[in-house]
């Protein structure tokens, strides 16, 4: 039985949707693996790129390790750090191929609404791969490591927005459910922006090894405002160093970074609670509960990292929590935005129809 043109479009669009959804799940894995790699200090587990000591995987035989150590005498093989780095690279590579497949499929229907979105996403992942290379070649330069983290979050967000567009855009489900929340759009967008800045601060904290610069909570070194060097801590024009493994800043600079991340968490919490309050009042109680739960989870993980001295599972979960919080607020903003845009489009079409009818009546 042959498919008509509409059935062919739906079939191809369905495959793109499934690929996008798979890519989104894979991006979550890549973000978590990236956090794990960074937290076990495996960012330089392989001193070369894209291979590992000249291997497609990593050296694991005795003779391979001996050869690798001779080739890289300044970076001896550490088996506990080679495999996390390469596993992360391979998952990132599969994600790149998946998005490339999406871009290839999109050329069968260049007028689709998501055509530009997919190609922007492909360009973003290629740039992200470059940041992955520079992370190694520039020896964990904090600016590059932070940009690499933000690129991963941006890739995940763009993939999730692609899924949202394929699933819901043009659907009237948005109108009744989210129009009541349209007045919250400025607050929601502001909250999303602050969360993105807070994630960047988290990346800067991690890349400068400042997560334990304040070993107590809620104070820092037993003080509310301890000695801190903000100028050095946020000197983003610092020179590229020989190696940033373990960090290169003094304690006062790391304290400044850690404190700023805490202040950012307080600001995010205040904005989120205000948004949750008005969302609850508007009747979207599921959204209020979801956003408040994501916030509570992330704040709890952040506090646990300090009081428990950065245990690996909680530190990785804190990175995953940041990704979930970002996806939650972005979804909330996007659906409100689409609902308002659809309503404006309907109003415009209605006005155009009324105007056409008035011209027809006058001509009669």
C-alpha positions in Angstrom: 0.0 0.0 0.0 1.5 3.3 -1.1 1.6 6.3 1.2 0.3 9.7 0.1 2.5 12.8 0.5 1.0 13.7 3.9 1.6 10.2 5.2 5.2 10.4 4.0 5.8 13.7 5.7 4.3 12.4 9.0 6.5 9.2 8.7 9.7 11.2 8.2 8.7 13.7 10.9 8.1 10.8 13.3 11.5 9.5 12.7 13.0 12.9 13.3 11.1 13.2 16.5 12.3 9.8 17.7 15.9 10.7 16.8 15.6 14.1 18.6 14.2 12.4 21.7 17.0 9.8 21.7 19.5 12.6 21.2 18.1 14.4 24.2 18.5 11.3 26.4 22.0 10.8 25.1 22.8 14.4 25.8 21.9 13.9 29.4 24.3 10.9 29.5 27.0 13.1 28.0 26.5 15.9 30.5 26.6 13.4 33.4 29.7 11.7 32.0 31.4 15.1 31.5 30.7 15.9 35.2 32.1 12.5 36.3 35.2 13.0 34.1 35.8 16.4 35.6 35.2 15.4 39.2 37.6 12.4 39.1 40.3 14.7 37.6 40.3 12.7 34.4 40.1 15.7 32.1 43.7 15.1 31.2 43.5 11.4 31.4 44.4 11.3 27.8 47.0 13.9 26.9 46.3 13.8 23.2 43.1 14.2 21.1 41.0 12.6 19.6 42.7 9.4 20.6 44.2 8.4 23.9 48.0 7.9 23.9 47.7 7.2 20.2 45.0 4.5 20.7 41.4 4.5 19.6 40.3 3.4 23.0 43.0 3.6 25.7 46.2 1.6 26.5 45.4 -1.3 28.9 48.1 -3.9 28.1 51.5 -3.7 29.9 53.4 -3.2 26.7 50.9 -0.5 25.5 51.3 1.3 28.8 55.1 1.2 28.6 55.0 2.5 25.0 52.6 5.3 26.0 54.7 6.3 29.0 57.8 6.6 26.7 55.8 8.7 24.2 54.3 11.0 26.9 56.9 11.1 29.7 55.2 14.1 31.3 51.8 12.4 31.5 52.2 8.8 32.6 49.2 6.5 32.0 46.7 6.4 34.9 44.2 3.6 34.1 41.6 5.2 36.4 41.6 8.3 34.3 42.0 7.2 30.8 38.7 5.3 30.5 36.4 8.0 31.8 37.8 10.5 29.3 37.5 8.2 26.3 34.0 6.9 27.3 32.9 10.6 27.5 34.4 11.3 24.1 32.7 8.3 22.4 29.3 9.2 23.8 29.8 12.8 22.6 30.8 11.4 19.2 27.7 9.3 18.9 25.6 12.4 19.8 27.3 14.3 17.0 26.5 11.6 14.5 22.9 11.5 15.7 22.4 15.2 15.2 24.2 14.9 11.8 21.6 12.3 10.9 18.8 14.7 11.9 20.3 17.4 9.7 20.6 14.9 6.8 16.9 13.9 7.2 15.8 17.5 7.4 16.9 18.2 3.8 14.0 16.1 2.5 11.7 18.9 3.8 13.6 22.2 3.9 10.5 24.2 4.7 9.9 22.4 8.0 9.8 24.9 11.0 12.7 23.1 12.7 15.1 23.1 9.7 17.2 26.1 10.9 17.0 24.8 14.5 18.6 21.5 13.6 21.4 23.0 11.7 22.2 25.5 14.4 22.3 22.5 16.8 24.7 20.7 14.5 27.0 23.8 14.4 26.8 24.0 18.2 27.9 20.4 18.7 30.8 20.8 16.3 31.9 23.9 18.3 31.4 21.8 21.5 33.8 19.2 20.0 36.3 21.9 19.5 36.0 23.0 23.1 36.6 19.4 24.1 39.8 19.4 22.1 40.9 22.7 23.6 40.2 21.4 27.1 42.9 18.9 26.6 45.4 20.9 24.5 45.1 24.0 26.8 45.5 21.8 29.9 42.1 22.4 31.6 42.2 26.2 31.2 39.2 27.3 33.3 37.8 29.6 30.6 37.6 26.7 28.2 36.4 24.1 30.8 33.6 26.5 31.8 32.7 27.2 28.1 32.7 23.4 27.5 30.2 22.9 30.4 27.9 25.7 29.1 28.1 24.2 25.6 27.0 20.9 26.9 24.0 22.5 28.7 23.2 24.5 25.6 23.3 21.4 23.5 20.9 19.6 25.8 18.6 22.5 26.0 18.5 22.9 22.2 17.8 19.2 21.7 15.0 19.4 24.3 13.5 22.5 22.6 13.6 20.6 19.3 11.6 17.8 20.9 9.1 20.3 22.3 8.7 22.0 18.9 8.2 18.6 17.1 5.7 17.5 19.8 3.6 20.5 20.5 4.1 23.6 18.3 0.9 24.5 16.6 -1.2 22.5 19.0 -4.1 24.2 20.7 -3.2 22.4 23.9 -1.1 25.4 24.7 -3.8 28.0 24.5 -6.1 27.1 27.4 -3.4 25.7 29.6 -0.6 28.3 29.3 -2.4 31.5 28.4 -3.3 32.0 32.0 0.4 32.1 32.8 1.3 34.6 30.1 1.7 37.4 32.6 4.5 35.4 34.2 6.6 35.4 31.1 9.0 38.3 32.1 9.6 36.7 35.5 10.0 33.2 34.0 12.5 34.5 31.5 14.4 36.5 34.1 14.6 33.3 36.3 15.9 31.3 33.4 18.6 33.8 32.7 19.7 33.8 36.3 19.8 30.0 36.4 22.1 30.0 33.3 24.4 32.5 35.0 24.4 30.3 38.1 25.3 27.3 36.0 28.2 29.3 34.5 29.3 30.1 38.1 29.1 26.5 39.0 31.3 25.7 36.0 33.8 28.4 37.1 33.7 27.0 40.6 34.4 23.5 39.4 37.1 24.4 36.9 39.0 26.4 39.5 38.6 23.6 42.1 36.8 26.0 44.5 33.9 23.6 45.5 35.5 23.1 48.9 36.9 26.6 49.4 34.3 27.1 52.1 34.3 23.8 54.1 31.3 24.8 56.4 27.7 25.8 55.9 26.0 28.3 56.1 29.0 30.3 57.1 32.4 30.2 55.3 35.4 29.5 57.5 33.2 30.3 60.4 32.4 33.8 59.0 29.5 35.3 57.0 31.9 37.4 54.9 35.4 35.9 55.1 38.5 37.3 53.4 38.1 36.9 49.6 39.9 38.1 46.5 37.2 38.7 43.9 39.6 40.4 41.4 41.8 37.4 41.1 39.0 34.8 41.4 37.1 36.3 38.4 40.1 37.4 36.3 38.9 35.8 33.0 41.8 37.4 31.1 44.4 35.2 33.0 47.1 33.8 30.8 47.1 30.2 29.6 49.1 28.4 32.1 51.1 25.3 31.7 48.6 23.1 33.5 45.5 23.8 35.6 45.0 20.3 37.0 44.2 20.9 40.7 43.8 24.6 40.2 46.2 27.6 40.1 44.5 30.1 42.4 45.2 31.0 45.9 42.7 30.2 48.7 41.3 33.8 48.9 40.5 33.7 45.2 38.8 30.3 45.4 36.8 31.6 48.4 35.5 34.5 46.4 34.4 32.1 43.6 32.6 29.8 46.1 30.9 32.7 47.9 29.6 34.1 44.6 28.2 30.7 43.7 26.4 30.6 47.0 25.0 34.2 46.6 23.8 33.1 43.1 22.1 30.1 44.6 20.2 32.4 47.1 19.1 34.7 44.2 17.9 31.7 42.1 16.0 30.4 45.2 14.2 33.7 45.7 13.2 34.1 42.1 12.1 30.5 41.8 10.0 30.7 44.9 8.3 33.9 43.7 7.7 32.2 40.3 6.3 29.1 42.0 4.0 31.2 44.2 2.4 33.0 41.2 2.3 29.8 39.2 0.3 28.2 42.0 -2.0 31.2 42.2 -2.6 31.0 38.4 -3.8 27.4 38.8 -0.8 25.6 37.3 -0.2 23.6 40.4 1.6 20.7 38.8 4.1 23.1 37.4 4.5 24.8 40.7 5.2 21.5 42.4 7.6 20.4 39.7 9.6 23.6 39.7 9.8 23.7 43.5 10.8 20.0 43.7 13.7 20.6 41.2 14.8 23.7 43.2 14.7 21.8 46.5 16.6 18.9 45.0 19.3 21.1 43.6 19.7 23.2 46.8 19.8 20.1 48.9 22.5 18.5 46.7 24.6 21.8 46.8 24.5 21.9 50.6 25.3 18.2 50.9 28.4 18.7 48.7 29.8 21.1 51.2 28.9 19.4 54.5 29.9 16.0 53.2 33.1 17.2 51.5 32.1 16.7 47.9 31.3 12.9 47.6 31.5 11.8 44.0 27.9 10.5 43.6 26.4 13.7 45.1 28.7 16.0 43.1 27.7 14.2 39.8 24.0 14.4 40.9 24.4 18.1 41.5 25.5 18.6 37.9 22.5 16.5 36.7 20.2 18.5 38.9 21.4 21.7 37.3 20.6 20.2 33.9 17.1 19.2 35.0 16.4 22.6 36.6 17.5 24.3 33.4 15.3 22.1 31.3 12.3 22.6 33.6 12.5 26.4 33.5 13.2 26.5 29.7 10.2 24.2 29.1 8.0 26.5 31.2 9.2 29.6 29.4 8.9 28.0 26.0 5.3 26.8 26.4 4.1 30.2 27.8 5.8 31.9 24.8 4.3 29.6 22.3 0.8 30.0 23.8 1.0 33.8 23.6 2.4 33.7 20.1 -0.4 31.4 19.0 -3.0 33.6 20.6 -1.6 36.7 18.9 -1.6 34.8 15.5 -5.2 33.8 16.0 -6.1 37.4 16.9 -4.3 38.7 13.8 -6.1 36.2 11.5 -9.4 37.1 13.1 -8.8 40.8 12.5 -7.8 40.1 8.9 -10.9 38.0 8.3 -13.1 40.8 9.8 -11.4 43.3 7.6 -11.9 41.2 4.5 -15.6 40.8 5.3 -16.0 44.5 5.8 -14.4 45.2 2.4 -16.6 42.6 0.8 -19.8 44.1 2.4 -18.8 47.7 1.3 -18.2 46.5 -2.3 -21.7 45.0 -2.3 
